[in-house]
Amino acid sequence: MNFEFSEEQVLLRKTVRQFVDSEIIPHIADWEVKGSFDPIIWERLASLGLMGVCIPEQYGGSGMDYNSLAIVCEELERGDTAFRTAVSVHTGLNSMTILQWGTEEQKKKYLEPQAKGEKIGAFGLTEPGAGSDVAAMSTVAVSDGDHYILNGQKTWISLCDAADHFIVFAYTDKSKKHHGISAFIVERTMPGFSSKAIKGKYGIKSGNTGEIFFENMKVPKENLLGEEGEGFKIAMSALDNGRFTVAAGAAGLSLACLEASVKYAKERETFGKEIGRHQLVQQMIAKMEAGLQMSRLLVYRVGELKNKGVRNTRETSLAKWQACDFANKAADDAVQIHGAYGYSDEYPVARYLRNSKAPVIYEGTREIHTVMQAEYVLGYREDKKLNKMLPKWPFEE
Ligand SMILES: Cc1cc2nc3c(=O)[nH]c(=O)nc-3n(C[C@H](O)[C@H](O)[C@H](O)COP(=O)(O)OP(=O)(O)OC[C@H]3O[C@@H](n4cnc5c(N)ncnc54)[C@H](O)[C@@H]3O)c2cc1C
């Protein structure tokens, strides 16, 4: 075990933190009101190499290790959840999935421009009638010569209006249940594609989330990702990467809550002393610190397993579940520490609380991860080796 960060990782954290402090935090309140962030942020993320942090250089990425992606996510969510969500979806759910499952042609055509930040990737699994229960999906893909014809709808899709490419899932053979789902790379410009943002979200207000629709959409056969019938397996392995980034981001949200709470606890006085001197306030702060440090340990362990090329579904699920719960509790306590001022837009903690909720729901709800962990311990579930794994780090030339 090595608990030390490399010089590159320390520098990366510093770079992302400076970027967040100067280019995200000062604008986030305006972007929340507007309901979207300035698209220039995409270019800035790309110029810093943050759109393909752990994608090999041969595919246009920065070639850093998987824990470097965790550092980026942690630091981005210290600023706002919307930016970590964007990187989770673009890199974790989309690019890393193409890296793992894609053909050389798909990597050249889709992964490379995504890793360079020239194109944005997203991920469409959830449907109005199928969230936790993925196999309840109704989107279908029918083979037609050298194409598939896709019909259906996905909902709650992050970057629905911003992304150029989507990995989506559809039944190619419903009679085979899970084994009849296939994965496809689709482009926004394919005729029959449309998208529509969801308005009135509870949190992540500057982020773009909504529906995507496929109406007799012709998808070339070469855009099938993996084999026909491998879609469920691909979706679950994509979630191993997405959940890792969500967990890392949650550690960043815990850090943001801690920083805001410590600052306020030293400014505000009651009963003749700083509120930080009251033991019940200290208890909330101590729990935030514990949650932050435990989240980091769980997350970096997953990153290390990824670096070694070891399957990590069980460890990722635990990290995602716990880190998101810690962040949600930290945000709740951060509002509490701020008293009535925490209940307004004057301080960032109300935003943290709103933002902390979605990660407890997406990429496997708290309940789904609870059940998964129990099933692993009881021996009802085990992870088998996949026929395609993410490349180990350091990447081979
Ligand atoms: C901001 C945001 C962004 C999102 N981005 C994306 C995206 O980019 N791509 C994408 O595909 N999806 C995305 N989602 C969707 C998200 O992944 C789903 O909302 C999530 O999987 C839960 O599905 P559901 O909302 O249909 O809830 P349901 O599955 O209907 O669950 C409802 C409740 O029942 C509980 N429940 C369900 N099954 C069980 C069970 N077996 N045991 C115990 N309890 C259970 C759940 O825990 C939950 O409390 C996003 C969601 C949000 C909020």
Ligand as a Chemical Component Dictionary entry (heavy atoms), coordinates in Angstrom:
data_LIG
# 
_chem_comp.id                   LIG 
_chem_comp.type                 NON-POLYMER 
_chem_comp.pdbx_formal_charge   0 
_chem_comp.three_letter_code    LIG 
# 
loop_
_chem_comp_atom.comp_id 
_chem_comp_atom.atom_id 
_chem_comp_atom.alt_atom_id 
_chem_comp_atom.type_symbol 
_chem_comp_atom.charge 
_chem_comp_atom.model_Cartn_x 
_chem_comp_atom.model_Cartn_y 
_chem_comp_atom.model_Cartn_z 
_chem_comp_atom.pdbx_ordinal 
LIG C1  C1  C 0 -29.413 14.897 -11.471 1  
LIG C2  C2  C 0 -29.539 13.518 -12.058 2  
LIG C3  C3  C 0 -28.719 13.166 -13.122 3  
LIG C4  C4  C 0 -28.830 11.893 -13.700 4  
LIG N1  N1  N 0 -28.039 11.568 -14.783 5  
LIG C5  C5  C 0 -28.219 10.380 -15.420 6  
LIG C6  C6  C 0 -27.478 10.069 -16.612 7  
LIG O1  O1  O 0 -26.624 10.853 -17.060 8  
LIG N2  N2  N 0 -27.743 8.913  -17.251 9  
LIG C7  C7  C 0 -28.667 8.011  -16.795 10 
LIG O2  O2  O 0 -28.856 6.967  -17.440 11 
LIG N3  N3  N 0 -29.388 8.279  -15.667 12 
LIG C8  C8  C 0 -29.180 9.439  -14.967 13 
LIG N4  N4  N 0 -29.914 9.724  -13.826 14 
LIG C9  C9  C 0 -30.954 8.793  -13.404 15 
LIG C10 C10 C 0 -30.574 7.971  -12.169 16 
LIG O3  O3  O 0 -29.516 7.092  -12.456 17 
LIG C11 C11 C 0 -31.841 7.252  -11.684 18 
LIG O4  O4  O 0 -32.685 8.252  -11.173 19 
LIG C12 C12 C 0 -31.535 6.207  -10.611 20 
LIG O5  O5  O 0 -30.952 5.070  -11.196 21 
LIG C13 C13 C 0 -32.787 5.767  -9.831  22 
LIG O6  O6  O 0 -33.815 5.442  -10.688 23 
LIG P1  P1  P 0 -35.313 6.059  -10.483 24 
LIG O7  O7  O 0 -35.156 7.530  -10.330 25 
LIG O8  O8  O 0 -36.140 5.542  -11.571 26 
LIG O9  O9  O 0 -35.771 5.481  -9.074  27 
LIG P2  P2  P 0 -36.463 4.006  -8.811  28 
LIG O10 O10 O 0 -35.600 2.977  -9.385  29 
LIG O11 O11 O 0 -37.881 4.080  -9.269  30 
LIG O12 O12 O 0 -36.423 3.977  -7.247  31 
LIG C14 C14 C 0 -37.374 4.663  -6.416  32 
LIG C15 C15 C 0 -37.070 4.309  -4.948  33 
LIG O13 O13 O 0 -37.224 2.897  -4.746  34 
LIG C16 C16 C 0 -36.020 2.366  -4.211  35 
LIG N5  N5  N 0 -35.793 1.028  -4.756  36 
LIG C17 C17 C 0 -35.884 0.635  -6.053  37 
LIG N6  N6  N 0 -35.567 -0.655 -6.192  38 
LIG C18 C18 C 0 -35.257 -1.107 -4.944  39 
LIG C19 C19 C 0 -34.820 -2.360 -4.406  40 
LIG N7  N7  N 0 -34.607 -3.424 -5.196  41 
LIG N8  N8  N 0 -34.612 -2.453 -3.065  42 
LIG C20 C20 C 0 -34.775 -1.358 -2.266  43 
LIG N9  N9  N 0 -35.169 -0.167 -2.708  44 
LIG C21 C21 C 0 -35.398 -0.028 -4.029  45 
LIG C22 C22 C 0 -34.924 3.329  -4.654  46 
LIG O14 O14 O 0 -33.770 3.223  -3.830  47 
LIG C23 C23 C 0 -35.632 4.650  -4.533  48 
LIG O15 O15 O 0 -35.594 5.075  -3.197  49 
LIG C24 C24 C 0 -29.780 10.964 -13.198 50 
LIG C25 C25 C 0 -30.578 11.325 -12.100 51 
LIG C26 C26 C 0 -30.462 12.573 -11.532 52 
LIG C27 C27 C 0 -31.320 12.933 -10.345 53 
# 
loop_
_chem_comp_bond.comp_id 
_chem_comp_bond.atom_id_1 
_chem_comp_bond.atom_id_2 
_chem_comp_bond.value_order 
_chem_comp_bond.pdbx_ordinal 
LIG C1  C2  SING 1  
LIG C2  C3  SING 2  
LIG C2  C26 DOUB 3  
LIG C3  C4  DOUB 4  
LIG C4  N1  SING 5  
LIG C4  C24 SING 6  
LIG N1  C5  DOUB 7  
LIG C5  C6  SING 8  
LIG C5  C8  SING 9  
LIG C6  O1  DOUB 10 
LIG C6  N2  SING 11 
LIG N2  C7  SING 12 
LIG C7  O2  DOUB 13 
LIG C7  N3  SING 14 
LIG N3  C8  DOUB 15 
LIG C8  N4  SING 16 
LIG N4  C9  SING 17 
LIG N4  C24 SING 18 
LIG C9  C10 SING 19 
LIG C10 O3  SING 20 
LIG C10 C11 SING 21 
LIG C11 O4  SING 22 
LIG C11 C12 SING 23 
LIG C12 O5  SING 24 
LIG C12 C13 SING 25 
LIG C13 O6  SING 26 
LIG O6  P1  SING 27 
LIG P1  O7  DOUB 28 
LIG P1  O8  SING 29 
LIG P1  O9  SING 30 
LIG O9  P2  SING 31 
LIG P2  O10 DOUB 32 
LIG P2  O11 SING 33 
LIG P2  O12 SING 34 
LIG O12 C14 SING 35 
LIG C14 C15 SING 36 
LIG C15 O13 SING 37 
LIG C15 C23 SING 38 
LIG O13 C16 SING 39 
LIG C16 N5  SING 40 
LIG C16 C22 SING 41 
LIG N5  C17 SING 42 
LIG N5  C21 SING 43 
LIG C17 N6  DOUB 44 
LIG N6  C18 SING 45 
LIG C18 C19 SING 46 
LIG C18 C21 DOUB 47 
LIG C19 N7  SING 48 
LIG C19 N8  DOUB 49 
LIG N8  C20 SING 50 
LIG C20 N9  DOUB 51 
LIG N9  C21 SING 52 
LIG C22 O14 SING 53 
LIG C22 C23 SING 54 
LIG C23 O15 SING 55 
LIG C24 C25 DOUB 56 
LIG C25 C26 SING 57 
LIG C26 C27 SING 58 
# 
